[in-house]
Amino acid sequence: MSDRIIPLIMCGGAGTRLWPLSREGRPKQFINLLGKRSTFQATLQRVSDERLFGRPIVVTGAAYRFMVLEQLADMGMQADILLESARRDSGPAIAAGAVYAARRNAGAVLLALAADHVIRDTGAFITACEASFPVASAGKIVTFGVQPERAATEYGYISPGGIVDGAVRSVESFVEKPDAETAARYVANGYLWNSGNFMFRGDVLLAEYRKVDPVSIDAVVRAVDQGERDLAFLNLDKCAFESSTAISIDYAVMEKTAEAAVIPVSFGWSDVGSWHAVWEMSEKDELGNAANGAAVFDNSHNCKVSTDRAVVALEGVDDLVVVSTQDAVLVSRRTDQNNLKRLVAKVKTVAPKVTQDPLRVHRPWGSYQGLDVGERHQVKRIVVNAGSRLSLQKHHHRSEHWIVVRGTALVTLNGKEEILHENESIYIPIGAEHRLENPGKIPLELIEVQTGSYLGEDDIIRIEDDYRRD
């Protein structure tokens, strides 16, 4: 048995229910929905007390690996990062984390947490963890059952049974997302919301999982044991991991095991699964309106606005969600968010880029943002973090002109180095080997003007790269 809880943070989801702010290239767990930090960072903060929690394990997709590193560094934290080659749902992901932890401590107690959930009351969360720890150490799989605030139809429910130990109770049954009438009956009968967050001993979970799907567990074990180290990451073996069955942990284990237990909690939980949920969690004015960014409300009630630049003004409307980004605008009924997934699918057929990539694209060295694009030109704003550098590269179809607007740039061009300061520029011809580096202590910002017959991101031939990208 371990003396500290190992957080196991699931960070690979890429939902579209908070489009256009959340996108495939930067999903909701990495964006600041309700404060100055992302939900992933808020999750890390909740498990940062080293007296109770050990070093976290983060399971994420390869596409998000540098976002995870960046946000960990911003928190001053470190973690073991396991990379999935493909999404297999929460079952194999949690099993991989359990196998990885067991390689260090067979009796380790883990706390599986979703990176995109919100918990308002950290003190109550810690209390629930402390109460669950001895029960999980003894071999129970303890899920956090949220005491309902309303008859929600978007969550599954848990029927609690008798007392196991202290506040922890047995589980009589897990039930699927109900209709409104059934949800009201569940709440009246004392059912709990299934938060999908739970605590367990790694060997217990793997044994219970093996009882119902030994093939998948064997595949996950191979994926961990045959995984390859790459910088700060462990790449789970692709062939092995993808041979596991894609299934949620609830279906794979929790609904089948006799070891399930539940602790009723009330710590301001939400899975932030819709703009309605964001509105519920947001600070509101006296008319129920909530805003991130510049918004003006007149004779409007219970609306949610999120805008990153443009002023949004609402007059004479109720129960609306308006989300304005630089390349997309959403207007939707706040109380009818279940159709957003269908809407995004339609948008994808017309303008796929706005459902996949944010306008500001993050890279391990910083970010870039498109400012203007034409048939034979493209203008970008590039930010390079202090001490970081891009790959040594060349292009077959475009030339580039760089103008420094802040900081200091170290440019390598065909083997020669040159320092550029603010308001200085350099021309990069087609086919020239070049590299951009920030040797300074503040972010480097520059404007890049590309011209050529093809301006796609795949016209990058990397010769050397600190981040081992293709």
Secondary structure, 3 states (H helix, E strand, C coil): CCCCEEEEEECCCCCCCCCCCCECCECHHHCCCCCCCCHHHHHHHHCCCCCCECCCEEEEEHHHHHHHHHHHHHHCCCCEEEEECCCCCHHHHHHHHHHHHHCCCCCCEEEEEECCCEECCHHHHHHHHHHHHHHHHCCCEEEEEECCCCCCCCCCEEEEEEEEECCEEEEEEEECCCCHHHHHHHHHCCCEEEEEEEEEEHHHHHHHHHHHCHHHHHHHHHHHHCCEEECCEEECCHHHHCCCCCCCHHHHHHCCCCCEEEEEECCCEECCCCHHHHHHHCCCCCCCCEEECCEEEECCECCEEEECCCCEEEECCECEEEEECCCCEEEEECCCCCCHHHHHHHHHHHCCHHHHCCCEEEECCEEEEEEEECCCEEEEEEEECCCCECCEEECCCEEEEEEEEECCEEEEECCEEEEECCCCEEEECCCCCEEEECCCCCCEEEEEEEEECCCCCCCCEEEECCCCCC
